[in-house]
């Protein structure tokens, strides 16, 4: 087991955004979190990464309880988040943005190795190193955001709506890259509105509705669920 989310409830003032959420992830697995806007996907991602604290329940990583830890300590343990909207530093170069994810790297040799690893997934970034991140296309900015996260050497990569706002051709390219990342034994938790693409990639999926998990199972089974077909897959 890599991650265990044990009956967590999260509140915004008196409103419960998450209600007794339970699920587990194995090492090296890929899990999709599906749902419409407001279902609780982003809140779940933020809670796992420590940006939100649950009012009840527990979160465990590699048998260590983490829900009481700061985001910095959770990051140091191997959970790295790519936030919705990318959140780059637009006036900093691509290289400077990548360095922002490498706070745990202590020597130049290791830094160079991680950069080459990122360029292996995103060759175009090597040609954009000295370009300000704010001048890139939306798809290229998403590549920088994921590359920055990979510089943190994650055991678990949290992706919050990575395809949001991207052209279909870029969505296909991005999901192909995510497949390559996953094949290198990096676990991925993917919160995504594009259910069709997410179910093609993930092994398991959870469908959220208003803060609860309404449907769960293997991705191939979720694809055949009548409710999922009607709500997310076009009938």
C-alpha positions as CSV (number, residue, x, y, z in Angstrom):
1,X,0.0,0.0,0.0
2,X,1.2,3.5,-0.8
3,X,-1.7,5.8,0.2
4,X,-4.7,5.2,2.5
5,X,-7.4,7.9,2.8
6,X,-9.4,6.8,5.8
7,X,-12.9,8.3,6.2
8,X,-11.8,11.9,5.9
9,X,-14.3,14.8,6.2
10,X,-13.3,18.3,5.2
11,X,-15.3,21.5,5.9
12,X,-15.4,25.0,4.6
13,X,-16.8,26.8,7.6
14,X,-20.0,24.7,8.2
15,X,-20.3,23.2,4.7
16,X,-18.9,19.7,4.3
17,X,-16.9,19.6,1.1
18,X,-15.8,16.0,1.6
19,X,-17.8,13.4,3.5
20,X,-16.2,10.3,4.9
21,X,-13.9,9.7,1.9
22,X,-12.2,6.3,1.9
23,X,-9.9,4.8,-0.7
24,X,-6.4,3.2,-1.1
25,X,-3.7,3.3,-3.7
26,X,-0.9,0.8,-4.3
27,X,2.7,1.7,-5.1
28,X,3.1,2.6,-8.8
29,X,-0.6,2.6,-9.5
30,X,-2.7,5.2,-11.3
31,X,-6.1,6.2,-10.0
32,X,-8.6,8.6,-11.5
33,X,-10.9,10.9,-9.5
34,X,-13.8,11.9,-11.7
35,X,-16.6,14.3,-11.2
36,X,-18.2,17.6,-12.2
37,X,-17.2,21.0,-11.0
38,X,-17.9,21.2,-7.2
39,X,-17.8,17.5,-6.7
40,X,-14.8,17.8,-4.3
41,X,-12.0,16.6,-6.5
42,X,-9.7,19.6,-5.9
43,X,-10.5,19.6,-2.2
44,X,-9.4,16.0,-2.0
45,X,-6.1,16.7,-3.8
46,X,-5.4,19.7,-1.5
47,X,-6.2,17.6,1.6
48,X,-3.8,14.9,0.6
49,X,-1.1,17.4,0.0
50,X,-1.7,19.2,3.3
51,X,-3.1,22.4,2.0
52,X,-6.4,21.6,3.6
53,X,-6.8,19.8,7.0
54,X,-9.5,17.2,7.5
55,X,-11.9,17.8,10.4
56,X,-12.0,14.0,10.9
57,X,-10.4,10.9,9.4
58,X,-6.8,10.0,8.7
59,X,-4.4,9.9,5.7
60,X,-1.4,7.5,5.6
61,X,1.6,7.3,3.3
62,X,3.7,4.2,3.4
63,X,2.2,3.4,6.8
64,X,3.1,6.8,8.2
65,X,0.2,9.1,9.2
66,X,0.5,12.4,7.4
67,X,-2.8,14.4,7.8
68,X,-1.3,16.4,10.8
69,X,1.8,17.4,8.9
70,X,2.6,20.6,7.1
71,X,2.6,20.7,3.2
72,X,6.4,21.1,3.3
73,X,6.8,17.9,5.3
74,X,4.3,16.0,3.1
75,X,6.3,17.1,0.0
76,X,9.5,15.9,1.6
77,X,7.9,12.5,2.1
78,X,7.2,12.2,-1.6
79,X,3.7,13.6,-2.3
80,X,4.0,16.3,-5.0
81,X,1.0,18.3,-6.3
82,X,0.5,19.8,-9.8
83,X,-2.3,22.4,-9.0
84,X,-5.2,23.3,-11.2
85,X,-4.2,26.3,-13.4
86,X,-0.5,25.3,-13.3
87,X,0.5,28.2,-11.0
88,X,3.9,28.9,-12.6
89,X,6.0,32.0,-12.0
90,X,5.3,33.7,-15.4
91,X,8.2,36.2,-15.3
92,X,10.7,33.5,-14.4
93,X,12.3,31.3,-17.0
94,X,11.4,27.7,-17.6
95,X,14.7,26.6,-16.0
96,X,14.0,28.8,-12.9
97,X,10.5,27.3,-12.6
98,X,11.9,23.8,-12.8
99,X,14.4,24.7,-10.1
100,X,11.6,25.7,-7.8
101,X,10.6,22.0,-7.6
102,X,14.1,20.8,-6.8
103,X,14.5,22.1,-3.2
104,X,15.6,18.7,-2.0
105,X,18.4,18.4,-4.5
106,X,21.8,19.2,-3.0
107,X,24.4,18.8,-5.8
108,X,24.8,19.8,-9.4
109,X,25.2,16.2,-10.6
110,X,21.8,15.1,-9.2
111,X,20.3,18.4,-10.5
112,X,21.5,17.7,-14.0
113,X,20.3,14.1,-13.9
114,X,16.8,15.2,-12.8
115,X,16.7,17.9,-15.5
116,X,17.6,15.3,-18.2
117,X,14.9,13.0,-16.8
118,X,12.3,15.8,-17.2
119,X,13.6,16.6,-20.8
120,X,13.1,12.9,-21.6
121,X,9.4,13.4,-21.0
122,X,9.2,16.9,-22.4
123,X,11.9,17.5,-25.0
124,X,10.5,20.9,-26.0
125,X,11.3,22.3,-22.6
126,X,15.0,21.9,-23.3
127,X,14.5,24.4,-26.2
128,X,12.5,26.7,-24.0
129,X,14.8,26.8,-21.0
130,X,15.6,30.5,-21.1
131,X,12.1,31.6,-22.1
132,X,9.8,33.2,-19.6
133,X,7.2,30.7,-18.5
134,X,4.4,33.2,-19.1
135,X,5.1,33.4,-22.8
136,X,4.6,29.6,-23.4
137,X,1.4,28.1,-24.7
138,X,-1.0,26.5,-22.3
139,X,0.2,23.0,-23.1
140,X,3.8,24.0,-22.7
141,X,3.0,25.6,-19.3
142,X,1.4,22.4,-18.2
143,X,4.5,20.5,-19.2
144,X,6.6,22.9,-17.0
145,X,4.2,22.4,-14.1
146,X,4.5,18.6,-14.3
147,X,8.3,18.9,-14.9
148,X,8.6,21.0,-11.8
149,X,6.8,18.4,-9.8
150,X,9.0,15.6,-11.2
151,X,12.0,17.6,-10.0
152,X,10.8,16.8,-6.5
153,X,11.3,13.1,-7.1
154,X,7.7,12.1,-6.2
155,X,6.5,8.8,-4.9
156,X,3.0,10.0,-5.6
157,X,2.1,12.7,-8.2
158,X,-1.2,14.5,-7.6
159,X,-2.6,16.1,-10.8
160,X,-5.5,18.5,-10.5
161,X,-7.3,18.9,-13.9
162,X,-4.2,18.8,-16.0
163,X,-6.2,18.9,-19.3
164,X,-8.2,22.0,-18.4
165,X,-8.2,24.6,-21.1
166,X,-6.0,22.6,-23.5
167,X,-6.7,21.9,-27.2
168,X,-7.6,18.3,-28.0
169,X,-4.4,17.6,-29.7
170,X,-2.4,18.8,-26.7
171,X,-4.7,16.7,-24.4
172,X,-3.8,13.6,-26.3
173,X,0.0,14.4,-26.1
174,X,-0.3,15.2,-22.4
175,X,-2.0,11.9,-21.6
176,X,0.6,10.0,-23.6
177,X,3.3,11.6,-21.5
178,X,1.5,10.8,-18.3
179,X,1.3,7.2,-19.4
180,X,5.1,7.2,-19.9
181,X,5.6,8.7,-16.4
182,X,3.4,6.0,-14.9
183,X,5.2,3.3,-16.7
184,X,8.4,4.4,-14.8
185,X,6.7,3.4,-11.5
186,X,5.5,6.8,-10.4
187,X,2.1,6.6,-8.8
188,X,-0.4,9.1,-10.1
189,X,-3.7,10.3,-8.6
190,X,-5.5,12.1,-11.4
191,X,-8.4,14.4,-10.7
192,X,-9.9,15.0,-14.1
193,X,-13.2,16.1,-15.8
194,X,-12.2,14.4,-19.1
195,X,-13.5,11.1,-17.9
196,X,-12.9,9.3,-21.2
197,X,-9.2,10.1,-21.3
198,X,-8.8,9.4,-17.6
199,X,-10.5,6.0,-17.8
200,X,-8.3,5.0,-20.7
201,X,-5.2,5.7,-18.6
202,X,-6.0,4.8,-15.0
203,X,-6.4,1.3,-13.6
204,X,-9.0,2.3,-11.0
205,X,-11.4,5.2,-10.7
206,X,-13.6,6.9,-8.2
207,X,-16.6,9.0,-9.2
208,X,-17.3,11.9,-6.8
209,X,-20.7,13.7,-6.4
210,X,-21.1,16.5,-3.9
211,X,-18.3,15.4,-1.6
212,X,-18.9,11.7,-1.6
213,X,-17.6,8.8,-3.6
214,X,-20.7,7.6,-5.6
215,X,-19.1,4.9,-7.8
216,X,-15.8,3.1,-7.6
217,X,-14.1,0.2,-9.3
218,X,-11.8,-0.9,-12.1
219,X,-11.7,1.6,-14.9
220,X,-12.9,-1.0,-17.5
221,X,-16.0,-1.6,-15.3
222,X,-16.6,2.1,-14.7
223,X,-16.7,2.7,-18.4
224,X,-19.6,0.3,-18.7
225,X,-21.6,1.8,-15.8
226,X,-24.8,3.3,-17.2
227,X,-24.7,6.3,-14.9
228,X,-21.1,7.1,-15.9
229,X,-21.9,6.7,-19.6
230,X,-24.8,9.1,-19.4
231,X,-23.1,11.7,-17.2
232,X,-19.5,11.7,-18.4
233,X,-19.1,9.6,-21.6
234,X,-21.8,11.0,-23.8
235,X,-24.4,8.2,-23.4
